[in-house]
């Protein structure tokens, strides 16, 4: 880590205020160019502690940047992660107020509902499958409390910005029928995303 504890705490407070005011903050990576991934997770952890102190409850984790193509684009060699809190979860079919977020995006995902904890650097695919209770289709709501791009200089956010910002995680909608992990080949699970009845995206896995 390169950032002192008071800077980490100040950045977490900035992100918290940005979410409440729906006003994005400048790029952290530009303001603190020496900041690294450990700093980013420290900021995220400090932000989560603010949420827990305010009465929120941790319900899970978001894993992002799982494809090698996305990792290469951001010059990293590992996925990123963020924390799911209870006020981020929405019921299937619910109407979400448009002013809840700043610049929301939606992605189709497969949600793993766990029956046992996972911990440690040596966790493999079979450990994950054995710890999973079932799968459900999900929509991830992405939002960013940090600007995506600074208009005055064209600088774009980096992995430091996204991880600090809880991996751009803002919401989760789960629905559909629970499926056992051994009942499907997840590589061939399809998703169709539509808007106002028109298909806008499809995908597998």
Protein Blocks (a to p, Z undefined) as FASTA:
>chain_A
ZZdfklmmmmmmmmmmmmmnopacddfklmmmmbcfklmmmmmmmmmmmmmmnopacfbd
cdehkbfklmmmnopabdcdddddfklpccehiacdfklpmbdcdddddddddfbdcedj
kbcfklmmmmpmbdcddddddddfbdfbdfknopacdfklmmmnonopabdcdedjdddf
klpcfklcccdddeehiafbdceZZ
